[in-house]
Amino acid sequence: MRRWNGWGDTTTDYPLPETAVPFLTARVGPGVPVPDAQLADVIACVPPSRLPAHKLINQEPETRVRHACGQSLPDWVAMRYGRFPAFPDGVAFPTTDADVRELIQYAIANDVKLIPYGGGTSVVGHINPQPGDAPVLTVDMGRLNQLRHFDRHSLLATFGAGTPGPDVEAQLRAQGCTLGHYPQSFELSSLGGWVVTRSSGQQSRGYGRIEDLFAGGTLESPAGCWQLPPHPASAAGPDLRQLVLGSEGRLGILTEATVRARPLSESEEFHAVFFPDFARGQTAVRQIIQAGVPISMLRLSTATETTTTLALAGHERLIGGLEKLLGLRGVDEEKAMLLIGVTGGSALVKMARKAAIDAAKEFGGIHVGQTFGKQWVKGRFHTPYLRNTLWEMGYAVDTLETAVPWSNVDKTLADIEAALHTAVANEGEKIHVFTHLSHVYPTGASIYTTFLFRLDADPDVVLARWEKLKAAASTAVVANQGTISHQHGVGTDHAPYLPAEKGELGIAVLQDALRRFDPYGVMNPGKLIG
């Protein structure tokens, strides 16, 4: 069963080795475990629904609780302490596009606010109801979850927008194909959610980001139904698909998406390389990507993240052997780990692997084989469960990401980490901060930073602490002219920083589009643009 107050399934855990406690205590201080609110007590606090009855709408309190939050840090504070700012007044489970159209008309007629809900994995507040006088209806798209059409000649697959990642892949694999879109939330998130938040998969270097994969679809909006045909290419004016990509439910509800599949790859490998330091690793990564080596993933960790990853991984004998090997080669405390993914035909994989590893060796990289790569693949969607474990130990953990040109990677990374380290120093609190380059491009890279801090018995203290950290890091991103979001979208948490990226005229254009598609103001208020 899905957890109501954390990440993932209740039957899955992420145990940490005994050495994790002294490691975290030395860097942040002893954890401050807090008792969890009980589901029954939260359900008892759910107010009566303000919605007129409708055959498609479930008004049961527990269903409303389970759809009240996503997975942001403020959401965790709400769930774990039982401090929910608001609940949806009901949850609808449409099974057809016609049901979605009916729900939109219902919302218009009754001045109801609509929140589209995919997998519930948003980490920036996309699916949260806003407190206010208007009733709120959450539209759970989970029953629009089938492959509707597959064009074998064109490799175009049309799915219901609520199809979760594993079902997308399973239904395509039955056709001998794959989409290859693997965000960390893959097991829980949905295709429609990927599209409307401009998601990026872990192997987007090889398969493409969601904007490369999204060919068209159907958007049901208050202004009407909008069909986007999947042209292979078009010079007929601006590409209006871009309005749907990243629209975050403000224009309407995406009911189906057509995506560009590809045949299953013959071979795939993940290798690990350790560099003497992050600087040399970064130079190697930049040269590999600018040389056009056909890899599917390059993921480079800083020394701090490398140390943290190895310390929390367990496998003491394996890690001990690695440390001894690297030490003999002069690679020690400042070592930086690079994971290299290569995907495709056997000959292509062999060529790409050799080219990437040879380039890494030019900058002191030590290739240690596929063992660590295989471990990463095995746990690639399991890592978010660590949030549950750390919370129970008394620690909160959150992430943020941006993207900047190569010429500004070092300064932006340093400024973000410095901002996080100092944001709550006046409270006597220490923050553990570590970073990796999660996606790379010929012109730049995505900087993905994780920060860990202690909980407090008072939820207001925890929330205030997070707000200082988030604001400090976001301000550093904006000051370095980075994007406020490389892959998580805007939601409510990033909305204050969007004007710095889009400019006054750009924001006005977005507002015009929202009014055109949603003249009644019912679609997901407060998200993307307030």
C-alpha positions, 0 to 999 in steps of 0.5 A: 500500500502507498504510504500516506505520509512519506515516499513510496510503498509501505513494504519497502524500506531503505536501511542504513549501515550502523556507520551512518549514525556517527557519520551524520552526527559528526556532520550535522549533530545528533538527530531529533526524532519526532513522533508521527501524526496518526492517520486516524487523527488527521482524518478526524480533522478533515472538514466537511466537503463544500462540493455539490454531489457528483457521481464521479467525486469521492468525498471520503475524508481518507481519500482527501487526506491522501490527495492533499500533499505531494512530496516537498519538504513542507508537505512532509512537515504537514504529513508527519506533524499532522499540520495540513494547511488545506484538504481537497473537498473531494477527489474525482477518478475519471475513466474517460476523456468525456469524464474529464470534460464533464468535471471541467464543466462541473467546476465552471458551473459551481466555481470549483477549483480543479487540481490535476493529480498524476502520481503525487510525486511533486516536490515543489507544491504542484498538487496542493490545495490552497486555503480559501473560500472556493471548494477544491476538487482534485482530479486523479488521472490514475485510471487513464492508464492504458496504451491507446494506440501504437503506430509501429511504422512511426514508433508513436505511442499514445497513452492515457496521461495517467499511465505510471512509468512502469506501465509505460515501459511494460506496454512498450516493451510488449511492442519491442520498444521503450521510451527510456524516460527514467526520472528518480520518481519513475515508479510512481510518477505519470506520463502526463505529470512528466509532460506538464512539469518538463521532466528529465530522466536519468538517461536523458542524454541518450533518450532525450528529455520529455520535450524531445519525447512528447509528440502531441496529445489532447488537452481538455481545457475550460475553453475547449478541447485542444488536439495537438497532432504528432507531426514529425516536424513543422515550420507552421509558426511557433510550436504550440506543444511548448505551451502544454510542456511545463503548463502544470495544470494551469491551461487544462488537463492533459488526457492523453500524450503521444510519445516517440518510442524507440526499439529496445537497445541491444546492450546497456552498461554502467561504469564507474570512474574515480577522479583525483578531484572534482575539477578534473572530473568536470573537465573530462565530462565536458570534453566527452560531451562536447566531443559528441560521444554517444553516451546515455548518462554522465553523472559526476559527484563532488568529493563530499557527495562521493564520500557520503554515497560510499559511507551510506552504501554499506557493503563495507568489504567492497568499499574497503577494497575500493578505497585501498585500490584508489589509495594506491593510485593516489586518489583519496579524500578529494576523489570524485565519482563519475557514472557513465551510461552507454546504451545501444547496439553492441558495437556502439556501446563498445565504441562509446564506452572506450571513448568515454573511459579513454577521455576520463583516463587523460584526466587521471580517472581510474576505471573500476568496472561495472560493479558500482554502476550495477549497484546504482542501477539496482537502486536508482528508484529506491533512493527516495526511500532514504527520506523515510529512513532519515526522517525517522532518525531525526533528519530532514532532507531536500534537494534543489537543481539548476542548470548553467553554462559550463563557464559558470558551473564552479561559481554557481555550485560554490555559491549554492553550497555556501548559501546553504551552509550559512543560512541557519548558522545563527541558530547553531545548526549545521547543514550537510550539503553535497552535489552532483552534475546530474545531466550534461549538455555541450553548453552546460550542466545541471547542478543537483544539490542535496541538503540535510538538516536536523528536525525539531519538535516544533513543526514551525521551527522545521518549516522556518528552517527550510524556508531560510535554506530554500530562499538562500539557495534559490537566491544564489541560483538567480544571482548566477542566472541559472534556471530556477528549475532544471527538472522539477517544475515551478509549482508554488515553491519556485513561483517567486523566482520565475519572473527573474528567468522569464522577464516582465514580458514573458510573464505577461505572455504566460498570463495571457495564455492562462486567461485564454485557456482558462477564462473562468480561473478554475485550473490549479490556482497559485501554481506556476504563476500566482 
